[in-house]
Each structure stands twice: as C-alpha cells, then as structure tokens.
C-alpha cells in the first residue's frame, strides 16, 4: 500500500512541483494549505484567497485532495509576538526561521499526521539524509536558492519523516517541470515578503503594531544631523532611507547606521571608512545543533550571519553554559543582533542560534 505524504502547499510553484514529483514517485499525496495570517487588503479581499485558488487549480490538475487549515492564532502567539518584541527591543528578527520551527514543522506536521500522513513534505530548497534515527539537514543543489538557513532551528523530532523533493533540483528545472505538466503556478512570481504576511510597506505595517518614536540622528562626536522615524525601522549598516544627505561635512561618501541607542532613542551614524561596522566575532546564547551537540568544544566550520551571504570561515567555541563564541577568519560587516548565525560543515547544516552580540 502506498505511503501517504501531506504536502504543505502555499500556492507557489515550488510546493506545486513538490506535490507533482511525490505523486510521480508513487506516494498517496494530500495537499494542505495553511492560513496563518487573517487580514484583508484595501479592496476587502482576503489576501490568501488567490493563493488557495492556485492550490485548488494544482490539486485538481494533479488529481489529489487538498484542504486548508488555520493556524492564525498560533502564528500570532508564537511567531508574530516574538517578531514585535524583538523590534521593540531594537533588534532585527527573522520571523521565517521561527515560523518553520513553531508552525510548519510543529502545528502543521502534527495536523498532517492526524490526517494519516506517513511523511510530510514542503517545497523548501534543501535536502535531508535519514540515517536510522539520526536526521541530517543538507544543502540544496541550487546554492542560490538554498534555504537551510531558515531551517536551522529544527529538532531531530521535527526532521523525522520529512521529505524535501526539490533538494536535488535547480530552480530553472522546477519551473520547467511545472510548465511541462501544465501547472497553473508555473510562471507565478516567487514570494519575497515576510512568512505568511507577504510583501507590503514595512514601515506602515509596523506602525500598526508599534507606535513610532522619533528621535535624534547623531554622530559619535555629538553632532545632530536630523531626526529618525523610530529605531525599529533601521538596521546596522543601513545606508538608504536615512534622510540626512547633503550635510556640509559630508565628503561625498554615504552615511550608514553604526548603533541604535535604545535607552536614549538615538540613531548613531557615520560616513567614510566603515571600520566601525566590522567585527571579529559574535556571541549566541544558545545554538540548536543538528543532529546533536558537537563532541569538540572548539572547531572550525563555515557560517552565514545573514541569509544572502556566502559562507564565511570561522571557529566555533562552545562554552560550558551552552553559549557560543564565534571567531571570524575575516572580519564581518554589520553583524546584526536578532538575526541568526547558521553553521555548516561541507554539505551539512549543523545548526544555528540567534546573534546576541557582535564582538569588535
């Protein structure tokens, strides 16, 4: 009897092709669409209706059953509340990582198994190796699309009975497969917004939840250059949108953010040499290790400290309290508190943790 796979279908081309490939491999496939954000657009239409309509079209084309499940409360309680708290604390969070840990591979997976699933699958660009009871998270063939960064917080239990059908495919191959099989999502634009919230004016969106608190934009030597709109809108190293161009002392180089002083509500900036942005290391208070805590307390590996970054050589030092000090082989620009440091050894993603502090 064929094994049953519940596929997380978003209405995009990746999850559509994941479902197609699994059906071709002989699995009994069920599509499940998650509704995790309840909000209407300016026209009064539910913003998820179009995506579910695409799930319906693909499901009908493949001849598979498809359902929808609502995790909006869970998303609000365990992901979005964290997202807001981090911004209020002056940090820059990555809600997509938390969404994977708290919703897609927790509530969604639990629900899928209640539907009778033997496996769950998603359209993530990554691969997985199941070696008995040990599960290794592997990088995707398409390095430009690899999404292991966003899965760095998954536990062994969460990786159990999981399939990633796109792990050995390039994005161009996925598009081609969708077109050749007449899937409605073949040419659909990739989503680039916040997980389940989508693309929108970020400042306007945050203002709905966190009151803006304007303050001074200053240099370290005390010169006031202008007024910021609220520290939550800025990140370390940011150059655009500061609104302070044309200062008399400006040597022609662009201003950039070097510090957010939450206590005094001051945004510190500099221009010219970027020395102040480069750090020699970072600290994570805790790391989720995949598949388990490394035997060596000090070891060399590579790391990513933001998603769109090539892997960087580093040395990881695991302290007795579980915290981690990461020393960079080459100094890194604009290490940002609240983002994730994610570690790799060859093709394996070996875990990651929230960046608590940059070390200069």
N, C-alpha and C positions, 0 to 999 in steps of 0.2 A: 504493500500500500504506500502511495506517495506521501512524503513528508509535507507538512503544511508550513508555509512561510508567510508571515504577516509583514508586508512591506509598508514602511512609512512613506506615504505618497503626499507630496507637497503641491502637486500641480505643475511641477517643473519638469524639464527634460531628463534630468539625472535620475530621479526616482521612477519616472516612467520607464526608462530603459532598464533600470534595475529590476522592475517587475517583469518586463518582457523577457529578459535573459533568464530569470529564475523559472519562468513558465517553460521556456525552451529547454531548460535543463531537467524538466520533468516534475518540478515541485507543484504542489497544490497551493496557488498563490491567492492571498487575500489582500486587498488594498485598504489602508486605514489612514484617513486624513485627520490631522489634529487641528482643532480650532482652539488656539491658545491666547487670542487677543480679541476682545469684543469692543469694536469701535466702528462707527460709520464715517464715511468720507463726507465732503462738503455737499454731495448730491443726495445724501441719505441712504446710500447703498452700503451694505456690509462689505468691508474690504476683502474678506475671504471668499466671497461668493464666486468670483471669477476663477480663483484657484481651484475650488471644489468642482466647478463646472468642467475644468480641464481634467481633473481626476475622473470625473464621470465619463468624459469622452474617451480617455485612455482605457479605463476599466471596461467600457463597452466594447472597444476595439479589440482588447485582449481576451474578452470573454471571462473576466474574473469578477467576483463580488467585491464591492467596495463599501466602506462605511465611514462615518465621521464620529469623532469623539471630542468632547470639550474638556480641556484642562486649563481653562482661563483662570480659575481661582488658584490652582496650584502654581501656575506661572506667575501670577501676581504675588502670591505669598512667598515663593521660594527663589524666584529669579528677579522679577522687576523690583521688589522691595530692596533686594541687595544692590541692584543697579542704582537706585536712587540714593541709598545710604552711602555708597561709595562716592558718588558725585558730591553729596553734601559734605563729605569728609575731604574734598579737594583732590580725590584720586580719579583715575581713568579706568573704569572696569571693562571687562569683556563679557557681556551677558551671554554670548553664544556658547562659551565654554560651560557656563552654569546651566544653560538650557539643555545641553546634551546630558550633563550629569543628573540634573534634577527632573527633567521631563522626558526627553526622548529615550533615554536608556534606564528610566526608572518607572514613571507612571505609564508611559506608552508601552514599555516592554511588559509590565505586569498585566496590563489590559489585553495585550496581544496573546499572552499565554492563557488568559481566561477565555479567549475566543478559540482556544485549541491549538495554538501555534507550537510547532516543534522548534522553529527558529524565528528570529526577527531579522529584517534587513532594511538598509537605508541606501540612499544614493550618495553617501559620502565618498570622496576620493581618498581612499586609504585601503589597506589590506589587513588581513588578520591570519595568524597561524594558531591553530588549536593543537596543542601537544598534550594529549591526555587532559588533565585538569588544569593545565597551565596555558594561558592565552596571551599571545604576543601581538601588540599593535604595530603594524608595519606601514611604511610609507607607500604612497601610491606610485604607480609607474609614471603618471603625469606629474612631474615635480612642480610644475607651475600651478597645479590645482590641488596639490596635497593638502588634506585637511586634518592630519593627525594633531596639529597644533590645537584644534578645537576639541579634541577628544582626550586630552592629556589627563583629565580628572576621572576617567572611568576606572572602576574597580574590576577585579577578576570576575566577580559575580555578574557585573554588568556586561562584560565582554563574552561571557559564556553564551553559547547558542546564538551567536550573531554572525551574519553574513554581510560582506561588502562586495557586491557583484562588480563594481566599477574599478576595483583596485588595480587591475592589470590593463586598463584601457586609457587611451588619451581622450581628452575632451572632444577632439575632432571626430574620433571614432564613435563616440556616444551620439553626437549629432547625426553622423552618417547612418547609424543603426536606426535611429528614430525616424529619419527621412525615408529610408528604405522600407520600413514597416508601416509607414503612413500614420505615425503618431501625431496627434494634434499639437503636441508640445515641442515638436522638432525644431522650430525656429524661435521658440519663446525666449525672451531675454532672461539672462540669469538674474536672480535676486541679489542685491548688494546691500540691503538695509539691515537693521537690527533684527535678530532672530524673532520671527513672528510679528514684529511690529512694522517692519518694512521700511521703505525709503520715504523720508519726509524732511522738512526743515527742522534740523536738530535743535536749534535754539528755541524756536517756537514750541516744539514738542516738550522740551524740558521745562519751559516756563509754566506749562500746565500743571506741573507737579512740584517744582521747587521755585519759590519766589526768587527773582533775580535780585542780587545785592551789589550794585555798582560800587566801585572803589578806585583808588589811585593806581595808575601805571607809573612805575618809578625805575630809576637806575639804582645800583648799589651805592652810588655816591650821593644819593638824596635828591636828584633832580626829578621833578614831576613832569611827565610827558603827556599825560592825558588821563582818561577815565576808562576803566574796563567795565564790561556789562555784567560781570559776575564771574568769579573764579572758575565755576563749573564749566564754563564754555571754552576754556583754554587748556592746552596740554604743553608739557615741557618740550622745547624745541620748535614750537609753532611759530611760523613766520607770517602767514597770511591772516588777514582779518583783524589786525591789531589796531588799525586806525590811527597810527602815530607816525606816518610817513612825513617827510618834508621837514624834519627838525633841523635847526641850523647847524648843530654839531654833527649831523649825520654825514659820514664820509662816503656816502653812496652805497654802502652795504646795508642789508636789510636787518631790521630789528628782529629779535627772537626771544621767546619766553625762556627764562632760566630758573624761575622759582615762583611758586604760589604760596604766599604767606597767609594761611587761613586765619590765624589768630588776629592779624591786623588788617585783613582783607586787602592786601597789596599784591599786585602783579608786577614782579620784577623782570626787566628786560635788559638786553644788551645788544650791541651790534659789533661788527668787525670779526675778530678771531673768535672761534667757537670753543675755545679751551674749556670754558665753564660748563659746557654740555657733555664733555667726555668723562666717563667714569671707568675705574679699573675693575669694578666688581659690583655685586649686588647680594642682597640677603633675602631669602624666602623663609618665613617662619615654619612652614611645613611643605612637604612635597608628597604628592601621590605617586608612588613608584609602581611601574609596570614591568614585570609581573609582581615584583616584591622588592623590598629594600636591598640595595646592592651590598654584597659581602664586604667590599672595600669601602672604607670611610672616606678615602680620598682617591679620586680617579679622574682621568681625562676623558672628555667626550666633546660633543658639539652641542650648541644650544641656539634656540631662537628666542628673542626677547620682545618681539612683536611679530605678527603673522607674516607680513610681506617682507621678510628679511632672510637673506641667505644664512645658512647655519654658520655659527661662529665657534672657533676652537676655544675651549675653556677647561678649567679644572674645578671640580665639584668637591667641596669639603662638607661632609655630614657631621654635624655636632651631636653631642650626647643627648641634647634635648630635642633632637629631631629637626632643628633648624638647619638651613643650608647656606654656606657662603660660597658664592661662585666667583672665581677669579678669571678675568678675560685674558686671552693671549694678546689681543689687541684691544685698546680702549674702545668703548662703545658709546655712540652718540644717543643722547636723550632717552636714557633708561627711565621708564615711567612707572611710578607706583600704582598698583592696582591691575596692571597688565600681568600676563603670565610669562614666566620663564619655562621653556619646554626643552627637554634634553633628549639627545639621540646618540645611539651607538650603531653606526652603519645604517641598516635599513630599519632598525627598531626604534620606536619612540619609547623611551624608558620612564617617562613621567614628566611632571611639571608642578609648579606651585606659583602662588601669587607673589609678585615682586613687592616687598615691603619697604625696601630702601636701596638706593644706589650708593655705592662706596666710591668716593673720589680720592 
